Amino acid sequence: MILVDTDVLSAFAKIDAIHLLFELFKVDFMSITEGVFKEIRYSADAGYGFAELLIRLVDSQKLQIVHLTAQEKVEAEKLPNSLGVGERESIVALKNRGGILLSNESRVRHYCQYWHLVSLRIPDILRALWIEKVVSKQEVMRIIQELGSRDQMRFSESSIQAIFAEAP
């Protein structure tokens, strides 16, 4: 299962590059939790165009909503409130069901590492895009620039070096 948090979805939707996530992971659909869907719905109701695209992906089943069990909801509530609802639900769903979580939050990665779960942040995804030959290094650089201009995302020099470090 490929679970995706709101931050990754919104970033890739803003630059019209959601299709790259499907290509990278070779999947027909990805999963989101109810909390992530609520965050998307809130943005759509506020008039954000990127969220409308994400709602259409839910409607077409390209993004499928994972419903937590009662026990999983209790587990999610035990995680710190410094994590958003979607993040807490995603961590618990991943912990109980397996897969990969795409989230750009370092706190999410911390909890995933604690439980030996696989999580990828945007720099990891960008690196994988060129290593797996989904796009070229030049296209990844263009994506980085687009993320900067459309999502105000900034990458440190060390992050850029890590993204483009030669594959072993």
N, C-alpha and C positions, 0 to 999 in steps of 0.2 A: 504494500500500500504506500502510495506517495501522498502524504499529508502536507498541506500547504497553509501557511499562516498568512494573515491579511497583508503584512508588510511586503512579502515577496510578490503576492498576487497584484497588489496595487502598483508596485514598482514596474513590473513587467507589462501590466496593462497600460500604464501611462505612456510607455514607449512602443506600444503595439507589438510586443514580442512574447506574449503568452505561448504562442505556438512553439517557441523554442524549448519551453519546459517539457511539453509533450514529446517533442522530437528527441530531446536529450535522454529522457527516461523511457522512451519507446513504449508509451502507454496511450490508451484511448481515453482514459479519464484519470483525474486526480481527486483526492478527497479533501473535504474541509469539515470542520466541526460546526455545530449549531452556533457556537459563539462567534466563529469567524464569519458565518453567513450573516449573523445579526450586524456585525461591524460593516460588512459590505452593503447590506440593506440600508443601514443608517447613512452611509456615504451616498448611495444612490438617491435616497430620499432628499438629501441635501443638494442634489443636482450635479454631483461629480460624474463626468462622462465615463471615466475609467471604470467606475462601479457598475454602470449600466452594462458595459461589456461583460463584466463578471457575472451579473445577474443572468444575462443571456446564456453564459456557459453553464450556469446551474440549471436553467430551464431546459437546455439541450442535453443534460446529464454528462457533460464534459467535466464538470465539477459536481461531485456527488457528496451529499451531506451525510456525515457519520453521526449517528445518534448515540450518545453515551448511555450506558445502563445506569440504573440508580446507584449502584456501587461505585461506578466510575465518576459519577457526579459528586459523590461524597469525597472521593479521592482528590478530585480537581479542586474542591473547596478547601482542602487542607494545604494546598500550595499557597505561597505568599501572594497577597494582594498586589504586590509590586509587579506581578505578571498580570496581563490582561486575561479576561475570561477565555477568549479564543486560544491564547497561549497555554493557559492551564489545561483546557480541555484537550488541546493537541498533544501536549506532553503525556497526559494520562492515556489517551487513545493509542499513542505510539507505544507506550510502556506495556499496555495490555494486549495490543493486537499486532505489533511489529511493523516494520517498514522503514521509511525514511521521512523525516520532517524537514521541510524547507521553511526556515525562519531566519530573519536577519538579526534577531535579538540575541545579544551575548548572554543574557540571563537564561534564555531558553536553552542555548547551547550548554551552559553550565549544568542545568538539571539533566539534560540528555547525557552528558558525559558521566555524571554521577551514577546514572542507572545503565550506563553502557549502551545507550541508544544512538542511532545514527541521525545526525542533524547536519544540514548544510546551510551555510549563510550565502549571501549573494556573491561574495568573492569566490567561494568554492564552486558555485554554479557557473560563474563566468569562466573560471579555469577549465572546468569540465567541458564546457561548450566547445572550446578549441581543441582540447586534448582528444575528445571523442569525435572530432571533425564534423560537428554539427554546423559550425561556422568557423571562419578564419580568425587569426589573431587580430587582423585589421578590423573585422566586424565586431569583435569583442571590444576593441578600443572605441569604436563608434558607439556601442551600447553604453560603455562607461560615460562617454560624453553626453549621451542622451539622458542617462540617469541623473547626471549632474544638472542638466538644463531643465528637465521636465519634473524631476522628483527631488531636486536639491540634495542629492546624495553625493557625498564626498568620499573619496578614497585616498588614504595616505599613500605616500610613496612606497612604503614597505608592502602595503596591500597590493599595489599595482605590480611591484616586482614579484610578489608571490603568485599573482594571477598569471604572469607571463614567464615564470621560471620554466626552463626547459624540462620536459617530461623525462623521468628516469629511463 
